Amino acid sequence: MAEKCDVCGEEFDSERGLHIHQGKEHSEKNQSNEGQNQGKNGISITPRQFGASAFAFGLLLGLVLGGIGTSVLGTSQNTIEAAPSGNTDNADNNGNTGNQGPDSLDTVDMSNIDMEGEPVLGEEDAPVTMVAYEDFQCPFCKRFEEGAVPQIVSNYVDNGQVKIIWKDRPLKNLHPWAKPAAESMECVYREGGNDSFWTLKDKVFSNQNQLSTSNAQSQIKSWAAEEGVSESAIQTCIDNGDAMSEVEADSQEGQELGASGTPTSFVNGQKLVGAQPFSRFETVIESELGN
């Protein structure tokens, strides 16, 4: 039987008594020297042994990280209540929803927000201004509108400390009827005034599951008629095209300010993303009021 190299385990060439190992020739003579050096210098790892060890280590690391990932995923699922709907603008171009985490908090210059001619709830001279970018079809906006918003209104808007300004941010790729609904609601505001808008806004969210691409505008016009706003006037407003231009301008502004998901609110410039609980808004508002 041919001799084997103690370093790599390969057989020596039967004729020459040598083979190529790690870029150099090994012979039966220097094999014993290699073995002695191993004893002096510690363990010697060959390329094959190193490759096998690296593979085993990578496999173990993958299993460990996989377990951590599962744990993180489980945790993130518990925060879904606050998570905003994703960024449809990035999704159009890159397939990226661009969702921001529920605890994302940043600041913007409120002078960069055009508040002229927008629906306002509260006193004009309120010391705290809250601007909300929302999507009528967004489930997290519905949660926000039925959760934190009524508490903000009862605790701060009704006593003149906060005013809320509505801004449209329809995520057209995610929510196909959000944009026509926003256009209709802009016309409700223009034809019926501020009070009609806020009344119909609540009705849209409370009946969100009844609306679709085919009936959103007709249903909103019907609800508006119940509030005394002419259906024909709303349709004329829609046909004019100015309302849709306003919706698109709001949405573009929101994107530029970092409102990548909905709902996104700016409270005196501080950004709160997602259907946050009232306590988060309360903390920011109280800080802005100097309490």
Number of C-alpha atoms within 10 A of each C-alpha: 5 10 15 17 21 13 16 14 9 15 15 18 15 11 6 9 15 21 17 12 15 9 7 8 10 18 19 17 10 13 15 14 11 16 14 11 12 14 11 9 8 8 9 14 13 13 12 10 12 12 12 12 13 12 12 12 12 12 11 12 12 12 12 11 11 12 12 12 12 11 11 11 11 11 11 13 10 9 13 14 16 20 22 26 28 22 26 24 20 14 15 12 8 10 11 13 18 16 18 21 16 18 15 11 13 12 14 15 11 17 8 11 16 12 15 8 11 17 19 21 19 18 17 14 11 15 14 23 24 22 22 24 26 30 29 28 26 24 20 24 24 21 20 23 19 15 15 18 19 14 17 20 18 10 14 19 21 14 13 16 21 26 24 24 20 20 28 28 32 30 26 17 15 16 18 15 22 25 24 22 26 28 25 26 29 26 26 33 23 19 18 20 14 16 15 19 24 18 13 20 18 15 13 22 21 14 10 16 10 11 20 17 13 11 14 21 23 15 17 23 25 15 18 25 16 12 16 11 20 17 20 11 16 26 16 12 20 20 11 11 11 14 21 20 12 18 22 18 16 21 23 15 19 23 18 10 17 16 27 26 30 31 31 27 27 25 22 19 19 18 23 23 28 28 28 25 16 15 12 12 20 16 11 17 23 13 10 15 11 7 7
